[in-house]
Amino acid sequence: QGNSKSCGERICLPSEPNNNELVAQLGGGAVSRMPLIEQTTRPEVSTVAQLQSFQDGYFLSDASYVPRSGWKQICPGGTPSCSTSLTSATWPSARFGHAAVPTSYQTVLIFGGFSCLATSSANGGQMCSDLTAPLSDLWEFNLEKALYGLSPFRLIEVSPRLQGRVGMSMIDLDAADHNIMIIGGSTSDFHPLNLLRGQAQGSTSSLMELDQVDFNAGTSVQGIVTTSAEQLGQTVVQNSTNAILFGGFVANSLSSVVQVINFNAADMSLSLSSSPIYADSPSPRGFSGLAKPDSTSLLVFGGIENLQATSDLWRFDISTQNWKLIHKSQATPNTPVPVAFNAFASAGDAIVSHGGIVQGYVS
């Protein structure tokens, strides 16, 4: 490192006498002014058929993803209590339409959603007959405590108090310690649930919301994206400067749009932009699970499409920007049955799924 000047095919160091030189190997092992130029590995295609042929040959025909371990169910009174509405002062109420985000290797934050205001007996079980307003409570789930059989939940107080919301997503802001961002969601009606009930979709004039929360200090800042309609149910992945949103409901319509939030935007209303989709991708859906098993791929699991839950598994190859359907069935014999409006998060090497609707019940 440091400053230098050209001496023909050599480099002279300015801090040394003129007769001191350093030979620079710039090419393929040869002394040269030009770096080695390698042929690109990108295909030369001129038709859609040639592009499809390249993509088909890029992946193995039997590509699959097999988890190293199965699912473990964690409930207030042990596994038998998972089928009841048992809760305690240190355990959040059963809910759906909420959001979760990992904040460390062993902790996950859970926010918002709908809970049951009243239940009724049906088919030998308790069915939710009336819903609460969107919840505004923020909980911390500790995976290590859960695996040791201890109470894993802790309620976090925030000021100013967060507005109740449903259908949003959350991300951890790596650039700021103990900060998360709550993306989108609805503060009133839950239009995806209206679709499942067979009710007509109403129009909305609400705008997209972005909230930043310091869960260590217990403070929050609300922002509005004035250029976008209300959004909910989208899947999110991020790096240090951007968050990428996939699918979800935009202005009450299910979509497969890909959008980008720029954390460095000068104004919140200018932080959101859309990207075109050039190839096959998962069908329009919302409330999917997203995992990143390695540095070159993403996995999208399930979600809501065609008014029902799905358990298909898609892989996105980052290097080629190509989607690949892995399978349409459940990943392993121990995979949960299709669940609607549950909250997904990845903590370390584990994927955490919390709550949701199973066969008409809130779990």
Contacts in CASP RR format, 6 or more apart in sequence:
PFRMAT RR
TARGET T0000
AUTHOR 0000-0000-0000
METHOD contacts of the structure
MODEL  1
QGNSKSCGERICLPSEPNNNELVAQLGGGAVSRMPLIEQTTRPEVSTVAQ
LQSFQDGYFLSDASYVPRSGWKQICPGGTPSCSTSLTSATWPSARFGHAA
VPTSYQTVLIFGGFSCLATSSANGGQMCSDLTAPLSDLWEFNLEKALYGL
SPFRLIEVSPRLQGRVGMSMIDLDAADHNIMIIGGSTSDFHPLNLLRGQA
QGSTSSLMELDQVDFNAGTSVQGIVTTSAEQLGQTVVQNSTNAILFGGFV
ANSLSSVVQVINFNAADMSLSLSSSPIYADSPSPRGFSGLAKPDSTSLLV
FGGIENLQATSDLWRFDISTQNWKLIHKSQATPNTPVPVAFNAFASAGDA
IVSHGGIVQGYVS
3 14 0 8 1.000
4 11 0 8 1.000
4 12 0 8 1.000
4 13 0 8 1.000
4 14 0 8 1.000
4 22 0 8 1.000
5 11 0 8 1.000
5 12 0 8 1.000
5 14 0 8 1.000
6 12 0 8 1.000
7 21 0 8 1.000
8 33 0 8 1.000
9 24 0 8 1.000
9 31 0 8 1.000
9 32 0 8 1.000
9 33 0 8 1.000
10 21 0 8 1.000
10 22 0 8 1.000
10 23 0 8 1.000
10 24 0 8 1.000
11 21 0 8 1.000
11 22 0 8 1.000
11 23 0 8 1.000
11 24 0 8 1.000
12 18 0 8 1.000
12 20 0 8 1.000
12 21 0 8 1.000
12 22 0 8 1.000
13 20 0 8 1.000
13 21 0 8 1.000
13 22 0 8 1.000
23 31 0 8 1.000
24 31 0 8 1.000
25 31 0 8 1.000
26 32 0 8 1.000
26 33 0 8 1.000
26 34 0 8 1.000
26 35 0 8 1.000
26 36 0 8 1.000
27 34 0 8 1.000
27 35 0 8 1.000
27 36 0 8 1.000
28 36 0 8 1.000
29 36 0 8 1.000
43 50 0 8 1.000
43 51 0 8 1.000
43 54 0 8 1.000
45 51 0 8 1.000
45 54 0 8 1.000
55 279 0 8 1.000
55 320 0 8 1.000
55 322 0 8 1.000
58 317 0 8 1.000
58 320 0 8 1.000
58 322 0 8 1.000
59 317 0 8 1.000
59 324 0 8 1.000
63 315 0 8 1.000
63 324 0 8 1.000
63 326 0 8 1.000
64 326 0 8 1.000
64 327 0 8 1.000
65 293 0 8 1.000
65 299 0 8 1.000
65 313 0 8 1.000
65 315 0 8 1.000
65 326 0 8 1.000
65 331 0 8 1.000
66 331 0 8 1.000
66 332 0 8 1.000
67 331 0 8 1.000
67 332 0 8 1.000
68 349 0 8 1.000
70 332 0 8 1.000
70 334 0 8 1.000
71 334 0 8 1.000
71 335 0 8 1.000
71 336 0 8 1.000
71 353 0 8 1.000
72 147 0 8 1.000
73 79 0 8 1.000
73 82 0 8 1.000
74 146 0 8 1.000
74 152 0 8 1.000
75 81 0 8 1.000
75 82 0 8 1.000
75 86 0 8 1.000
76 86 0 8 1.000
76 87 0 8 1.000
76 88 0 8 1.000
76 91 0 8 1.000
77 86 0 8 1.000
82 363 0 8 1.000
84 126 0 8 1.000
85 94 0 8 1.000
85 116 0 8 1.000
85 119 0 8 1.000
85 126 0 8 1.000
87 93 0 8 1.000
87 94 0 8 1.000
88 151 0 8 1.000
90 151 0 8 1.000
90 153 0 8 1.000
90 154 0 8 1.000
90 155 0 8 1.000
91 151 0 8 1.000
91 153 0 8 1.000
92 110 0 8 1.000
92 137 0 8 1.000
92 139 0 8 1.000
92 153 0 8 1.000
92 155 0 8 1.000
93 115 0 8 1.000
93 116 0 8 1.000
93 135 0 8 1.000
94 115 0 8 1.000
94 116 0 8 1.000
94 355 0 8 1.000
94 362 0 8 1.000
94 363 0 8 1.000
95 112 0 8 1.000
95 113 0 8 1.000
95 114 0 8 1.000
95 115 0 8 1.000
95 135 0 8 1.000
95 355 0 8 1.000
95 356 0 8 1.000
95 362 0 8 1.000
96 113 0 8 1.000
96 114 0 8 1.000
96 340 0 8 1.000
96 341 0 8 1.000
96 342 0 8 1.000
96 355 0 8 1.000
96 356 0 8 1.000
96 357 0 8 1.000
96 362 0 8 1.000
97 112 0 8 1.000
97 113 0 8 1.000
97 114 0 8 1.000
97 166 0 8 1.000
97 167 0 8 1.000
97 190 0 8 1.000
97 287 0 8 1.000
97 341 0 8 1.000
97 342 0 8 1.000
97 343 0 8 1.000
97 356 0 8 1.000
98 110 0 8 1.000
98 111 0 8 1.000
98 112 0 8 1.000
98 113 0 8 1.000
98 114 0 8 1.000
98 135 0 8 1.000
98 166 0 8 1.000
98 167 0 8 1.000
98 343 0 8 1.000
98 354 0 8 1.000
98 355 0 8 1.000
99 110 0 8 1.000
99 111 0 8 1.000
99 112 0 8 1.000
99 113 0 8 1.000
99 167 0 8 1.000
99 168 0 8 1.000
99 169 0 8 1.000
99 170 0 8 1.000
99 182 0 8 1.000
99 343 0 8 1.000
100 108 0 8 1.000
100 109 0 8 1.000
100 110 0 8 1.000
100 111 0 8 1.000
100 141 0 8 1.000
100 170 0 8 1.000
100 343 0 8 1.000
100 344 0 8 1.000
100 345 0 8 1.000
100 352 0 8 1.000
100 354 0 8 1.000
101 108 0 8 1.000
101 109 0 8 1.000
101 170 0 8 1.000
101 171 0 8 1.000
101 172 0 8 1.000
101 180 0 8 1.000
101 345 0 8 1.000
102 108 0 8 1.000
102 109 0 8 1.000
102 172 0 8 1.000
102 345 0 8 1.000
102 346 0 8 1.000
102 347 0 8 1.000
102 348 0 8 1.000
102 352 0 8 1.000
103 109 0 8 1.000
103 140 0 8 1.000
103 172 0 8 1.000
103 178 0 8 1.000
103 180 0 8 1.000
103 215 0 8 1.000
104 347 0 8 1.000
105 347 0 8 1.000
105 348 0 8 1.000
106 142 0 8 1.000
106 143 0 8 1.000
106 144 0 8 1.000
106 347 0 8 1.000
106 348 0 8 1.000
107 140 0 8 1.000
107 141 0 8 1.000
107 142 0 8 1.000
107 143 0 8 1.000
107 347 0 8 1.000
108 140 0 8 1.000
108 141 0 8 1.000
108 143 0 8 1.000
108 345 0 8 1.000
108 347 0 8 1.000
108 352 0 8 1.000
108 354 0 8 1.000
109 138 0 8 1.000
109 139 0 8 1.000
109 140 0 8 1.000
109 141 0 8 1.000
109 156 0 8 1.000
109 170 0 8 1.000
109 180 0 8 1.000
109 215 0 8 1.000
110 138 0 8 1.000
110 139 0 8 1.000
110 140 0 8 1.000
110 141 0 8 1.000
110 343 0 8 1.000
110 354 0 8 1.000
111 137 0 8 1.000
111 138 0 8 1.000
111 139 0 8 1.000
111 162 0 8 1.000
111 165 0 8 1.000
111 168 0 8 1.000
111 170 0 8 1.000
111 182 0 8 1.000
112 134 0 8 1.000
112 135 0 8 1.000
112 136 0 8 1.000
112 137 0 8 1.000
112 138 0 8 1.000
112 164 0 8 1.000
112 165 0 8 1.000
112 166 0 8 1.000
112 168 0 8 1.000
113 134 0 8 1.000
113 135 0 8 1.000
113 164 0 8 1.000
113 165 0 8 1.000
113 166 0 8 1.000
113 167 0 8 1.000
114 131 0 8 1.000
114 132 0 8 1.000
114 134 0 8 1.000
114 135 0 8 1.000
114 166 0 8 1.000
114 190 0 8 1.000
114 193 0 8 1.000
115 131 0 8 1.000
115 132 0 8 1.000
115 135 0 8 1.000
115 362 0 8 1.000
116 128 0 8 1.000
116 129 0 8 1.000
116 130 0 8 1.000
116 131 0 8 1.000
116 132 0 8 1.000
116 362 0 8 1.000
117 130 0 8 1.000
117 131 0 8 1.000
117 132 0 8 1.000
118 128 0 8 1.000
118 129 0 8 1.000
118 130 0 8 1.000
119 126 0 8 1.000
119 127 0 8 1.000
119 128 0 8 1.000
119 129 0 8 1.000
120 126 0 8 1.000
120 127 0 8 1.000
120 129 0 8 1.000
121 127 0 8 1.000
125 361 0 8 1.000
126 361 0 8 1.000
127 360 0 8 1.000
127 361 0 8 1.000
128 360 0 8 1.000
128 361 0 8 1.000
128 362 0 8 1.000
133 164 0 8 1.000
134 163 0 8 1.000
134 164 0 8 1.000
134 165 0 8 1.000
134 166 0 8 1.000
134 186 0 8 1.000
134 187 0 8 1.000
134 188 0 8 1.000
134 190 0 8 1.000
135 164 0 8 1.000
135 166 0 8 1.000
136 161 0 8 1.000
136 162 0 8 1.000
136 163 0 8 1.000
136 164 0 8 1.000
136 165 0 8 1.000
137 155 0 8 1.000
138 155 0 8 1.000
138 156 0 8 1.000
138 158 0 8 1.000
138 162 0 8 1.000
138 213 0 8 1.000
138 215 0 8 1.000
139 153 0 8 1.000
139 154 0 8 1.000
139 155 0 8 1.000
139 156 0 8 1.000
140 153 0 8 1.000
140 154 0 8 1.000
140 155 0 8 1.000
140 156 0 8 1.000
140 215 0 8 1.000
141 152 0 8 1.000
141 153 0 8 1.000
141 352 0 8 1.000
141 354 0 8 1.000
142 150 0 8 1.000
142 152 0 8 1.000
142 153 0 8 1.000
142 154 0 8 1.000
143 152 0 8 1.000
143 347 0 8 1.000
143 350 0 8 1.000
143 352 0 8 1.000
145 151 0 8 1.000
145 152 0 8 1.000
146 152 0 8 1.000
156 215 0 8 1.000
156 218 0 8 1.000
157 218 0 8 1.000
158 213 0 8 1.000
158 215 0 8 1.000
158 218 0 8 1.000
158 219 0 8 1.000
158 220 0 8 1.000
159 218 0 8 1.000
159 219 0 8 1.000
159 220 0 8 1.000
160 219 0 8 1.000
160 220 0 8 1.000
162 182 0 8 1.000
162 211 0 8 1.000
162 213 0 8 1.000
162 220 0 8 1.000
163 187 0 8 1.000
163 222 0 8 1.000
164 187 0 8 1.000
165 182 0 8 1.000
165 184 0 8 1.000
165 185 0 8 1.000
165 186 0 8 1.000
165 187 0 8 1.000
165 209 0 8 1.000
166 185 0 8 1.000
166 186 0 8 1.000
166 190 0 8 1.000
166 232 0 8 1.000
167 184 0 8 1.000
167 185 0 8 1.000
167 186 0 8 1.000
167 190 0 8 1.000
167 192 0 8 1.000
167 232 0 8 1.000
167 233 0 8 1.000
167 287 0 8 1.000
167 341 0 8 1.000
168 182 0 8 1.000
168 183 0 8 1.000
168 184 0 8 1.000
168 185 0 8 1.000
168 209 0 8 1.000
168 232 0 8 1.000
168 233 0 8 1.000
169 182 0 8 1.000
169 183 0 8 1.000
169 184 0 8 1.000
169 233 0 8 1.000
169 234 0 8 1.000
169 235 0 8 1.000
169 236 0 8 1.000
169 245 0 8 1.000
170 180 0 8 1.000
170 181 0 8 1.000
170 182 0 8 1.000
170 183 0 8 1.000
170 236 0 8 1.000
171 180 0 8 1.000
171 181 0 8 1.000
171 183 0 8 1.000
171 236 0 8 1.000
171 238 0 8 1.000
171 243 0 8 1.000
172 179 0 8 1.000
172 180 0 8 1.000
172 238 0 8 1.000
173 179 0 8 1.000
173 180 0 8 1.000
173 181 0 8 1.000
173 212 0 8 1.000
173 263 0 8 1.000
174 238 0 8 1.000
174 240 0 8 1.000
175 240 0 8 1.000
175 263 0 8 1.000
176 214 0 8 1.000
177 216 0 8 1.000
178 214 0 8 1.000
178 215 0 8 1.000
178 216 0 8 1.000
178 217 0 8 1.000
179 212 0 8 1.000
179 213 0 8 1.000
179 214 0 8 1.000
179 215 0 8 1.000
180 212 0 8 1.000
180 213 0 8 1.000
180 215 0 8 1.000
181 210 0 8 1.000
181 211 0 8 1.000
181 212 0 8 1.000
181 213 0 8 1.000
181 243 0 8 1.000
182 209 0 8 1.000
182 210 0 8 1.000
182 211 0 8 1.000
182 212 0 8 1.000
182 213 0 8 1.000
183 208 0 8 1.000
183 210 0 8 1.000
183 231 0 8 1.000
183 234 0 8 1.000
183 236 0 8 1.000
183 243 0 8 1.000
183 245 0 8 1.000
183 261 0 8 1.000
184 208 0 8 1.000
184 209 0 8 1.000
184 210 0 8 1.000
184 230 0 8 1.000
184 231 0 8 1.000
184 232 0 8 1.000
184 234 0 8 1.000
185 208 0 8 1.000
185 209 0 8 1.000
185 230 0 8 1.000
185 231 0 8 1.000
185 232 0 8 1.000
185 233 0 8 1.000
186 206 0 8 1.000
186 230 0 8 1.000
186 232 0 8 1.000
187 206 0 8 1.000
187 209 0 8 1.000
188 206 0 8 1.000
190 232 0 8 1.000
191 201 0 8 1.000
191 202 0 8 1.000
191 204 0 8 1.000
191 232 0 8 1.000
191 249 0 8 1.000
191 252 0 8 1.000
192 232 0 8 1.000
192 233 0 8 1.000
192 249 0 8 1.000
192 254 0 8 1.000
192 286 0 8 1.000
192 287 0 8 1.000
192 304 0 8 1.000
192 341 0 8 1.000
193 341 0 8 1.000
194 200 0 8 1.000
194 201 0 8 1.000
194 202 0 8 1.000
195 201 0 8 1.000
195 307 0 8 1.000
196 307 0 8 1.000
196 340 0 8 1.000
201 252 0 8 1.000
201 253 0 8 1.000
202 252 0 8 1.000
203 251 0 8 1.000
203 252 0 8 1.000
204 229 0 8 1.000
204 230 0 8 1.000
204 251 0 8 1.000
204 252 0 8 1.000
206 229 0 8 1.000
206 230 0 8 1.000
207 224 0 8 1.000
207 225 0 8 1.000
207 226 0 8 1.000
207 228 0 8 1.000
207 229 0 8 1.000
207 230 0 8 1.000
208 224 0 8 1.000
208 225 0 8 1.000
208 228 0 8 1.000
208 229 0 8 1.000
208 230 0 8 1.000
208 231 0 8 1.000
208 272 0 8 1.000
209 222 0 8 1.000
209 223 0 8 1.000
209 224 0 8 1.000
209 225 0 8 1.000
209 230 0 8 1.000
210 222 0 8 1.000
210 223 0 8 1.000
210 224 0 8 1.000
210 225 0 8 1.000
210 261 0 8 1.000
210 268 0 8 1.000
210 271 0 8 1.000
211 220 0 8 1.000
211 221 0 8 1.000
211 222 0 8 1.000
211 223 0 8 1.000
212 220 0 8 1.000
212 221 0 8 1.000
212 223 0 8 1.000
213 219 0 8 1.000
213 220 0 8 1.000
213 221 0 8 1.000
214 220 0 8 1.000
223 268 0 8 1.000
224 268 0 8 1.000
224 269 0 8 1.000
225 268 0 8 1.000
225 269 0 8 1.000
225 271 0 8 1.000
225 272 0 8 1.000
226 269 0 8 1.000
227 269 0 8 1.000
227 270 0 8 1.000
227 272 0 8 1.000
228 250 0 8 1.000
228 272 0 8 1.000
229 250 0 8 1.000
229 251 0 8 1.000
230 251 0 8 1.000
230 252 0 8 1.000
231 245 0 8 1.000
231 248 0 8 1.000
231 249 0 8 1.000
231 250 0 8 1.000
231 251 0 8 1.000
232 248 0 8 1.000
232 249 0 8 1.000
233 247 0 8 1.000
233 248 0 8 1.000
233 249 0 8 1.000
233 286 0 8 1.000
233 287 0 8 1.000
234 245 0 8 1.000
234 246 0 8 1.000
234 247 0 8 1.000
234 248 0 8 1.000
234 259 0 8 1.000
234 286 0 8 1.000
235 245 0 8 1.000
235 246 0 8 1.000
235 247 0 8 1.000
235 248 0 8 1.000
235 286 0 8 1.000
235 287 0 8 1.000
235 288 0 8 1.000
235 289 0 8 1.000
235 290 0 8 1.000
235 300 0 8 1.000
236 243 0 8 1.000
236 244 0 8 1.000
236 245 0 8 1.000
236 246 0 8 1.000
236 290 0 8 1.000
237 243 0 8 1.000
237 244 0 8 1.000
237 246 0 8 1.000
237 290 0 8 1.000
237 292 0 8 1.000
237 298 0 8 1.000
238 244 0 8 1.000
240 263 0 8 1.000
241 262 0 8 1.000
241 263 0 8 1.000
241 264 0 8 1.000
242 260 0 8 1.000
242 261 0 8 1.000
242 262 0 8 1.000
242 263 0 8 1.000
243 260 0 8 1.000
243 261 0 8 1.000
243 263 0 8 1.000
244 258 0 8 1.000
244 259 0 8 1.000
244 260 0 8 1.000
244 261 0 8 1.000
245 257 0 8 1.000
245 258 0 8 1.000
245 259 0 8 1.000
245 260 0 8 1.000
245 261 0 8 1.000
246 256 0 8 1.000
246 257 0 8 1.000
246 258 0 8 1.000
246 282 0 8 1.000
246 288 0 8 1.000
246 290 0 8 1.000
246 300 0 8 1.000
247 254 0 8 1.000
247 255 0 8 1.000
247 256 0 8 1.000
247 257 0 8 1.000
247 258 0 8 1.000
247 284 0 8 1.000
247 285 0 8 1.000
247 286 0 8 1.000
247 288 0 8 1.000
248 254 0 8 1.000
248 255 0 8 1.000
248 284 0 8 1.000
248 285 0 8 1.000
248 286 0 8 1.000
248 287 0 8 1.000
249 255 0 8 1.000
249 286 0 8 1.000
250 257 0 8 1.000
254 284 0 8 1.000
254 285 0 8 1.000
254 286 0 8 1.000
254 304 0 8 1.000
254 305 0 8 1.000
255 284 0 8 1.000
256 277 0 8 1.000
256 281 0 8 1.000
256 282 0 8 1.000
256 283 0 8 1.000
256 284 0 8 1.000
256 285 0 8 1.000
257 274 0 8 1.000
257 277 0 8 1.000
258 274 0 8 1.000
258 275 0 8 1.000
258 276 0 8 1.000
258 277 0 8 1.000
259 272 0 8 1.000
259 273 0 8 1.000
259 274 0 8 1.000
259 275 0 8 1.000
260 272 0 8 1.000
260 273 0 8 1.000
260 274 0 8 1.000
260 275 0 8 1.000
261 271 0 8 1.000
261 272 0 8 1.000
262 270 0 8 1.000
262 271 0 8 1.000
262 272 0 8 1.000
262 273 0 8 1.000
263 271 0 8 1.000
265 271 0 8 1.000
278 321 0 8 1.000
279 321 0 8 1.000
279 322 0 8 1.000
279 323 0 8 1.000
280 323 0 8 1.000
281 314 0 8 1.000
281 323 0 8 1.000
282 288 0 8 1.000
282 300 0 8 1.000
282 312 0 8 1.000
282 314 0 8 1.000
282 323 0 8 1.000
283 305 0 8 1.000
283 306 0 8 1.000
284 305 0 8 1.000
285 302 0 8 1.000
285 303 0 8 1.000
285 304 0 8 1.000
285 305 0 8 1.000
285 310 0 8 1.000
286 303 0 8 1.000
286 304 0 8 1.000
286 305 0 8 1.000
287 303 0 8 1.000
287 304 0 8 1.000
287 340 0 8 1.000
287 341 0 8 1.000
287 342 0 8 1.000
288 300 0 8 1.000
288 301 0 8 1.000
288 302 0 8 1.000
288 303 0 8 1.000
288 344 0 8 1.000
289 300 0 8 1.000
289 301 0 8 1.000
289 302 0 8 1.000
289 303 0 8 1.000
289 344 0 8 1.000
289 351 0 8 1.000
289 353 0 8 1.000
290 298 0 8 1.000
290 299 0 8 1.000
290 300 0 8 1.000
290 301 0 8 1.000
290 344 0 8 1.000
290 346 0 8 1.000
291 298 0 8 1.000
291 299 0 8 1.000
291 301 0 8 1.000
291 346 0 8 1.000
291 351 0 8 1.000
292 298 0 8 1.000
292 299 0 8 1.000
292 346 0 8 1.000
293 299 0 8 1.000
295 318 0 8 1.000
296 317 0 8 1.000
296 318 0 8 1.000
296 319 0 8 1.000
297 315 0 8 1.000
297 316 0 8 1.000
297 317 0 8 1.000
297 318 0 8 1.000
298 315 0 8 1.000
298 316 0 8 1.000
298 318 0 8 1.000
299 313 0 8 1.000
299 314 0 8 1.000
299 315 0 8 1.000
299 316 0 8 1.000
299 326 0 8 1.000
300 313 0 8 1.000
300 314 0 8 1.000
300 315 0 8 1.000
300 316 0 8 1.000
301 311 0 8 1.000
301 312 0 8 1.000
301 313 0 8 1.000
301 314 0 8 1.000
301 331 0 8 1.000
301 344 0 8 1.000
302 309 0 8 1.000
302 310 0 8 1.000
302 311 0 8 1.000
302 312 0 8 1.000
302 313 0 8 1.000
302 338 0 8 1.000
303 309 0 8 1.000
303 310 0 8 1.000
303 340 0 8 1.000
304 310 0 8 1.000
304 340 0 8 1.000
304 341 0 8 1.000
308 338 0 8 1.000
308 340 0 8 1.000
309 338 0 8 1.000
309 339 0 8 1.000
309 340 0 8 1.000
310 338 0 8 1.000
311 328 0 8 1.000
311 329 0 8 1.000
311 330 0 8 1.000
311 331 0 8 1.000
311 335 0 8 1.000
311 337 0 8 1.000
311 338 0 8 1.000
312 325 0 8 1.000
312 326 0 8 1.000
312 327 0 8 1.000
312 328 0 8 1.000
312 329 0 8 1.000
313 325 0 8 1.000
313 326 0 8 1.000
313 327 0 8 1.000
313 331 0 8 1.000
314 323 0 8 1.000
314 324 0 8 1.000
314 325 0 8 1.000
314 326 0 8 1.000
315 323 0 8 1.000
315 324 0 8 1.000
315 326 0 8 1.000
316 322 0 8 1.000
316 323 0 8 1.000
316 324 0 8 1.000
317 323 0 8 1.000
317 324 0 8 1.000
330 337 0 8 1.000
336 353 0 8 1.000
337 358 0 8 1.000
339 353 0 8 1.000
339 355 0 8 1.000
339 356 0 8 1.000
339 357 0 8 1.000
339 358 0 8 1.000
339 363 0 8 1.000
340 356 0 8 1.000
340 357 0 8 1.000
340 358 0 8 1.000
341 356 0 8 1.000
341 357 0 8 1.000
342 353 0 8 1.000
342 354 0 8 1.000
342 355 0 8 1.000
342 356 0 8 1.000
342 357 0 8 1.000
343 353 0 8 1.000
343 354 0 8 1.000
343 355 0 8 1.000
343 356 0 8 1.000
344 351 0 8 1.000
344 352 0 8 1.000
344 353 0 8 1.000
345 351 0 8 1.000
345 352 0 8 1.000
345 354 0 8 1.000
346 352 0 8 1.000
355 362 0 8 1.000
355 363 0 8 1.000
356 362 0 8 1.000
356 363 0 8 1.000
357 363 0 8 1.000
END
